[in-house]
Amino acid sequence: MASVTLTFADPINVSLQYGDGVYYATTSSVGGINTVTSIDNIVYMGTVDSFTDTTIVVDWTANAEMPLQNYFIFFSKNAIANTASLVGYYMEVKMRNNSTDQAELFAVSTELAKSSK
């Protein structure tokens, strides 16, 4: 399997993780806004092998051309790995507010499941 490195000028979304699927689609400009031309033009490239703030290394599995500079690149989460709730008996949460303005926290909630009985 070949690896392809995609480099971006802006930071990549923080929710990207190893194993996510990477896709690209052609775009066109409508009224100065770039939009995906058709969902039929979406091409699966492969899965994320590694990444930094501005690069993604993709295990290239697609039988397609490399995306061009103006193509829209996006990723999809692995549905099997990202559908379960938290598991275990203990959880630690750390919350920070870096604002100098007063703030109120109205609610904190989570969904979790015991890992064993």
ZIRAKA-V133443 format. One record per helix or strand of 2 or more residues. SS is the DSSP state (2 for helix, 1 for strand). FROM is the first residue (numbers start at 1). LEN is the number of residues. If there is no record, write none. Layout:
[[SS:FROM:LEN] [SS:FROM:LEN]]
This chain:
[[1:2:6] [1:21:5] [1:27:4] [1:33:4] [2:39:3] [1:43:9] [1:55:6] [1:72:5] [1:86:2] [1:112:2]]
